[in-house]
Amino acid sequence: MRDSDRVSTPHRFDDDAVRGYVDALDPDGRALFDRFADLVLAEHPDATTTWAYSMPTFVVGEHRLHVGVWKHGLSLYGWSADRSGGFCDRYPHLCGERGTLKVPHAEAARIPDEHLRDLVRAALGRGELRRASRSGSSARRRGTSGSPSGSGPTGRAAPQRRACRRRPAPGG
């Protein structure tokens, strides 16, 4: 299906910031966001949308997928290559090293919905692809090796992640 043939479902976002962001998108950006949101909500009807890192964020249980629409196209943050549902195998040039996926507008039109659905299922915790890697990736997220002591493979404590600090809003 071509994007021009797609009929997007109007989304009702409860979060004012998300609603304002989506409403302010230009027509091409809005079509791209709506296409992705349709796929997320079709796979995860229970998904909620919140505002995090200055962008809309789809939340399913403990999993989050941050979605930004920029001049270049769609960017996804908050997933990893081992949770891409094969997307990074198919499109390695779009996948960054730190869980960033950048899909230009022109390329997005050539990517079948099923490939994006695979990514959504894996990133937000649904489907065989996600369950297969769950124990290892959850241990990595917790900073443990999966051992009861919480130490890494060398017996030393695993390094802790540094918290990101939000920058204050301009003029505030």
Secondary structure, 3 states (H helix, E strand, C coil): CCHHHCCCCCCCCCCHHHHHHHHHCCHHHHHHHHHHHHHHHHHCCCCEEEEECCEEEEEECCEEEEEEECCCEEEEECCCHHHCCCHHHHCHHHECCCCEEEEEHHHHHHCCHHHHHHHHHHHCCCCHHHHHHHHHHHHHHHCCCCCCCCECCCCCECCCCCCCCCCCCCCC
